[in-house]
Amino acid sequence: MTTNFDKVYQSAATKLSSSTVKVKTYRDKDLALLAKGDAQSRVLLKVHGSIDDIGSMVFTRSDYIKLRNENPLFQRVLSSLAVTNTLIFIGCGLRDPDLVLMLEDLAAISIGFGEHVCLIDNKQSSELQRVYRDCFGLQCVRYQYDKQHSELPRAVAELVDLTSKRRAEMAAASLW
């Protein structure tokens, strides 16, 4: 998922997936298929629309409200993805009204479904990290701040290693 409507992440995902990634927005009618999952598919969900459809782009508070009111399937798909998967928040501020609302709702209902993770730089306060943990159920992984966020790839690599180890543990214990 991305909250960006530009094509920067989309282009990278397309290249890395050898053009097999499917791009969807909140307007797509087949979003329920995302919640079912498919080991053969990779989907990029552009939650605030796409530059390819200027009318779909979400900017204002009114746009956020309109998105929620006119696209209830989208809201349910996001919730189901968040309950059945681990979300990793990279490079996004958790001030997005829809994202905050979803995280608040999930924190109330998703105890026992696992944790979500966010990568934040150490410039962020420990108080913010506590709020993310206590209010949103997010586990924060911190990295050293600099203007280029040069430590971010290391933090992502650390998450990849932790994920691989956890998958191996689960496979050995037949937990899936």
N, C-alpha and C positions, 0 to 999 in steps of 0.2 A: 504494500500500500504506500501511496505517497500523497501528501497534501499539495504537492506542487503540480501545477497544470502545464508547466513547460515540458520540453522533451529531453532535458538533460539526463535524468535517471532512466527514462524510457529508452533513449538511444543506447545507453550503457547496458541495460538489461537485454535489449534486443541483440546487441553484439555478443554479449556473454552467453546467451542462450542459443546462438546460431539461428536467430530469427524465429524461434519457436514460442517466445513469450506472447501471450494474448493480452491486449490492452482493453480494459473495461473502465467505464465511469458509472457514477450513480444512476445515470439515465438508462443504462442497459437493462432490458427486460429479462435476461437470462442470468441475473446475478445469483439466484438461488442455487445454481449449479456450483458456484464457488464454495458454498458452505459444505457441499458434499465431498469436495476434494477429488483429486485425480492425480495419481502418482506420475502420470505422463505429461501433465500440463503445468505450465508456469503462467501465472496470471499477475499482471500489474494492475492494481485497482487504483485509479486516480480519483480520490475521494472528493476533490474540489473541482472536478471537471477537467477539460482539456483545451489547450490552445487551438486544437483542431475544431472545436465547437465553442466559439466565443460565448455564446448564450448560456453555456453550461458552467462557466467559471464562477466560483463562489468567492466574493470579496467582502461584502458588507454584512452587518448583523442581520439585515432583512434577508439577504441571500441565504444565510445559515438557517434562519427560521423557515424560509420557503423550502429549502432542501429537505428539512425534517418533515414538514407537513405534507409535502407533495410526493415524497419518496419513502413511504414506510417500509417497503421491502428492503431498501438499501440499509436502513437502520437495523433491521433484524439480521441481515446478512453480516454486517459489521459485528454485531453482538455475538452471533454464532461463531464467527471466525475467532473472536477474542476469547470465547469460552473454550473452544476446542483446540486452540493453538497458542503457542507462546509468541507474543508480539515483542519485537525489539524496536525501540524507538531510537533512531539515529538521525542526528542533525535537525531535529524539529523541536521547537519550543512547545512546551505543554501549556500554552495559553490559548490555543485554538478552542473556541467555545464547544464545537461538536466533539472534539477529542476529549476535552475535560468532562463533558457531560457523559460520554460513553464510559470513561474510566471511573467516574463516580458511581454510575449505575452498576458497573461490573464489580467494583470493590464490594458492593453490598450483596451481590449474589454469587460471586465466583469463588468463595472460600473452598479450597480443596481441589480446584481445577488447575492449579499451578500458578506460577508467577509470570509476570511480564517484566521486561528488562528495558532500561533506558541507558544510553551512553551520555554522560555529561562531563564537561570539563571541570577541573578543580577550581575554576574561577567562580563556579556556582557555590552558594552557601551550603553549609551542612544542614541548615534549617530547611532549605528547599529540598534537599535530599530526604530529610525526615518527612516532610509533607508528601513527597512523591511516594514514599514507602507506606506511611500511615493512612493516607487518604486515598491513594490510587492503587496500592498493592504493588508498586513498582520496585524492583531491585535495581539499584543504580550501580553502574560500573563507571568509575571515574578515570579520567586520563588527564595528563599534564596539558594545560592550556598554552597555546601560542596562536598568533594571528592566522597561521596557515592550518591550524589543527593537525599538525604533522604527526601527533601521537594517536590520532583517531584510527588509522589502519592497524596499529599495534593492538588497540583495544578491541577492534573487530576480530583480529586474529586470535586474541585471547578468548573471545566468545566462541569462535569456531572450535578451538581446542576443548573448551569446557563442554560444548555440545557433543563433540565426538566422544569424549570420555563418558558422558552421561548416556549416550545411545549405546555404547558398548556395555555399560553396567546394566542397562535395561534389557538388552538382548541376552546377556549372560544369565540374568535372573528370570528371563521369559516374562517380562512385564509388559510386552505388547503383542 
